[in-house]
């Protein structure tokens, strides 16, 4: 545990984990950090959706059967 000392004032002085303090630092103290975190979040969701769509396509078109 560590004490948060960053730009986000509602959390100043609060006991938080190192991971949470690092995430808050990236979000509020690093230029463009929140933008990068949000792009990563949305691209991960899009990637999972693409995997599901691909699995449905393979199943419904029968692409897994012999002969290929």
QUIWO-V416956 format. One record per residue. N is the residue number from 1. PSI is psi as a letter, one per 40 degrees, with the letter a starting at -180 (NA if undefined). D_LAST is the distance of its C-alpha to the last C-alpha in Angstrom with 2 decimals. Layout:
n: [N;N]
psi: [PSI;PSI]
d_last: [D_LAST;D_LAST]
This chain:
n: [1;2;3;4;5;6;7;8;9;10;11;12;13;14;15;16;17;18;19;20;21;22;23;24;25;26;27;28;29;30;31;32;33;34;35;36;37;38;39;40;41;42;43;44;45;46;47;48;49;50;51;52;53;54;55;56;57;58;59;60;61;62;63;64;65;66;67;68]
psi: [i;i;h;h;g;a;d;g;d;d;e;h;e;i;h;i;i;d;d;d;d;d;d;d;d;d;d;d;d;h;h;e;d;d;d;d;d;d;d;d;d;d;d;d;d;d;d;d;d;d;d;d;d;d;d;d;d;d;d;d;e;f;e;e;i;i;i;NA]
d_last: [55.43;56.93;59.05;57.36;59.23;57.29;57.34;56.38;59.89;59.26;57.72;60.40;62.01;59.47;58.08;54.32;51.65;50.85;47.32;48.78;51.42;48.85;46.72;49.85;50.86;47.56;47.83;51.45;52.82;50.08;49.86;46.57;45.57;45.09;43.00;40.66;40.47;39.66;36.98;35.38;35.67;34.08;31.24;30.43;30.37;28.17;25.71;25.55;25.09;22.18;20.49;21.14;19.93;16.60;16.27;17.22;14.77;11.78;13.54;14.65;11.63;9.54;6.95;7.44;6.63;5.21;3.75;0.00]
